[in-house]
Amino acid sequence: MHSATEPPPIDAADRRIAGYAAIAIALSVMEAAIPTPVPGIKPGLANIVVLLVLWRHGWAEAAWVALLRIFGASLALGGLFSPGFALSVAGGLASLGMLVLARHLPRRWFGPVGISVLAAFAHIAGQLLLARWWLIPHEGLWRLAPLFAVAALLFGLVNGLIVARLLKKESP
């Protein structure tokens, strides 16, 4: 038992979440340095970490890693509470919502690749909806949706394949 003035003890799950979050933050910071031809289209390398945590340790730990990554990367990149941060939160929450739903899908049909693609589509949908509602209140924004959907499909597939490969390497 700890007193009201002492912090709660740190357990193995806390350390694991912190380690995964640190890796995800580092990937996000590295990714921010990659020039892209279209603003807002990124590979989402940190999502590999979140999906790996989901598969290995469950939804709660994956949610912590995702949220810590959003805050940590925004803080490290100097964008905390900026419009980009808001878009990241919207995409992250939509993606986490999809992961909640995806937990109930049969794993024999929806492995890491399928779940990654669903989460990527949810992520971009959350970002586009917030952008339409808050930043660009114009119907023309929807003309970008096909481009973002193709990027979500491509990066969702690649990230999911990477996770599937990592999971395959660790199984006996």
N, C-alpha and C positions, 0 to 999 in steps of 0.2 A: 504494500500500500504506500502511496506517496502523499505527501501533504499538499495543501492547496498552493503552496509556494513553489513546489518542485514540479518540473515538467514530467509528463508521463514517460515511462521507460521506452527506449527505442528498441523495436524488435527486428527480426530478420526481414519481415515484409517491408518495413520502413526503409531499411538499408537497400533492399532490392529495388524498391520504387525509386529511391534517390539515384541509384546507379543507372537505371534505365532512363530516367528523366535527364540525367546529365548527358548521356549519349544522344538522346533525342534533341536536346538543346544544341549540342555541338553540331549535329547534322543540320539543324535548321539554320544555324549561323553560317556554316559552310555553304549551304544552299543559297543563302541570301547574296553570296558573292558571285554566283553564276549568272551571267547576263542572259536575259531571255528576250526573244523577239516580241513577245506580247506580255505586257504587264499582267501579273496575277497568275500566270501559268508557270507552275513549278512542279518538279517531280514528286515532292512530298516525301523525301527520304525519311523523315522522322516518323512517318506513318508505318514504316517497316518495323520500327521498334515497338510502336503501340500494338500493332497486329501480333507481333511475336509475344508480347506480354499477355495479350488476350488469350492466345493459344496455350501458353505455358501456365499462366497464373490466374486467369479469369478476368471478368469484366471490371470489377472494382479497381484492381491494380492498373488495368489498362486505362481506365478513366483518370486515375490520379496522374499517370505518366503523361497522358495527353494534355491535361489541364496545366500541369507543371511546365510542360514544354512550351505551351502557348505563352504563359506568363514569363518564364525564364528567357525564352528567345526574344520576346518583345522588350524585356528589360535590357538584355545584352545588346540588342540592336538599336536601342534608343527610341523605340516606337511604342512604349507602354501607353495605353489609353489614346492612341492615335486611331484614325479611320482604318488603317491596316490592321491594327490590333483588334478592332471591333469585327472586321471581316474574318480574321483568324478565329476569334471566339465563335462567331456565327457558324463558320464551317466546321470547327471542332465539335461544337454541341450537336450540330446536325449529324455529323459522322458518328459521334458517340450514341446518339439516338438510334441510328441505323444498326450499330453494333449491338444495342440492347435487343432490337428486333431480330437480328441475325442469330443471336444465341439460340433462338427457338427453331431455326431452320435445320433440317437433317444434314449432319456433317458429311454424310456419304455423297451428297450432291453439292454442298456448299462448303468447300475447303477454304484455305487461306486465299486462294486466287479469287474465287467468287465473292467472298466477304470483302476483300480489298477493293474490288470493283464497285460493289454496292456502297461501301464507305466513301470511296472517291466521288461517286455521283452525288451522294448525300452532302458531302463537303462542299462541292461546287454549287449545289442547289441552295444550301444555306447562305453561301456568300452572295450569290446572285440575288436572292430574295432580299437580303439586307441592303445590298447596293441599290436595288430598284426602289426599295422603300425609303432609304435614307440619303444616299449619296447621288444617285442618278435617277431622279423620279421621271423617267421618260421611257416610253415604250421601245425606243431604239435599242435599249440595253439587251432586249431579248434576241437581237440579231447576233449577239456574241455567244449565245447559248450553245449552238452547234460546235463552235470552235472549242469552248470549254468542255463540252461533253466528250469530244474526241480526245482531248488531253486527259480527262478523267479516266476514260476507258484505257488509254495507252499506259498512263502511269499507274493506274490501279492494277492492270495486268502485270506490269513489270515488278511492282512492289510485292504483289501477291506471289509471283513466281520466286522472288528472292526469299520471302518468308517460307514458302513451301520447301525450298531447297535447304534452308537453314534447319527447318524442323526435321527434314529427312536425314540430314547429317547427324543429328543428335539421337535419332531413334536407333535401337539395336539392329 
